[in-house]
């Protein structure tokens, strides 16, 4: 269970970074 929780945490972090870069890219296009 501990390993699964750690993996989920990494996935969430990757998704957050992915969405963050996606949003910043869109903002750069808007400017």
N, C-alpha and C positions, 0 to 999 in steps of 0.2 A: 504493500500500500504506500509506503514511504517513497519508493522509487517512482510510482505512478504520479503521486502528487508533485514530485520534483519535475517530472516530464511535462505535466500540465502547466506548471509555472513557467517553464521555458517556452512552451507553445504560446501562452498568453503574452509573454514578453516579446516574442518574435512578431506576433500579430500587432501588438501595440506599436512596435517600431515600424512595421510595414505600413500601417494606417497613418502614422505620423509623417513618414516620408511622402506618402501619397498626398496627404493634405498640404504639406509644405510645397510640393511640386505644383499643385493646383493653385496655391496662393501666388507662387512666382509667375505663373501664366497669367493670372488676373491682373497683376501689377503692370 
